[in-house]
Amino acid sequence: MSQEKIKEFMDSMHLDQDVSIEEFHQAVKAAYKDRSTQVYFIWKALKELYPEVDANRVIREGSYAFGLYQGEKIAKANGGGENIGPAEALLGQTSKGGLLVFEQEIQELTDNRAVKLFRACPHVEALKELGVDDETIHSFCRDMLGACDYAICAPFPNVEIDFPTTVAEGKGEGCAMTIIRK
């Protein structure tokens, strides 16, 4: 590729211009969907190439390890996991990208209870685009990828997390991340 073609391509990316909220939203959403798609294909390959391996467990354990890593970072930023209550746990895993992409709304934030509603899920969207059936999507959410969220709170001895509803259930209720003080 000639230097001129490289420059032409790079100029077309407009990297020197500010990014709109919508462009940011779409870029982060695409990244989440790509991650979900990649994990799905890893899971599928494990099932096909190594049927004796529990592919669900591999994804669940990997998701849990990732969540634990994230939770330990939140604990460190707050001077230790014992300093984290429901509000800190919820806010520690809330970002601008997450608020936009998952269409999150913080509904409650007290010392004893914190609730964040996810109205959208790029993981579910990606799996639907791949033609994955509802039962597998639900399993991916609840049994595998969701392990990440539970693990994030594992380093915090004073809280517990639950999702009474999820986008994957297809009932239109969203994911209700609920963190309570033990």
C-alpha positions, 0 to 999 in steps of 0.5 A: 500500500502506498504512503498516499493510500495510507494517508488517504485512509487515515484522513478518512478516519477523522482522528483529529476531530472530536467524537460525538456521544453517538459515535462513542456509544456505537464504538463501545457497543461494537466492542462489547458485541465483538467480545461476546461474539468472540467468546461465543465462537470460543465456546462453540469451538470447545464444544466441537473440538473437545466434547469431553470438556465442559465448555460452559464451565470454561467460559464461566470460570474465565468470566469469573476470573475476569470479574474477580480481577475487576473487583480487586481493582475496585477494592484497591481504589477504595482502600480495600474490599471491606470499605465497600458497601452497595453504593461503592460496589455499584458505582465502582463498576459504572462507566460512561461507556456502560451507561450509554451502551447498556442504557443503564439507569441508577435507580437506587443508591443508599448505604444498604441497597443499590440498584442499576437497571440495564435496558439493553445488552450488546451481549444478547444483541450479538448472540441474536445477530448470530442466530443463537436460540433463546435458551442458549442466550439465557444460558450464556447470560445466567450461567457463563458471562454473568459469573463476571458480575458476581465475581466483581463483588466477591472481594467485598465481604459486606455486600452481595449481588443479584439479578432478579431479572435479565435482558436475556429472559426476553420479558422486556424487564432489563437486567436489575443489578441489585447489590445489598449490604449483608 
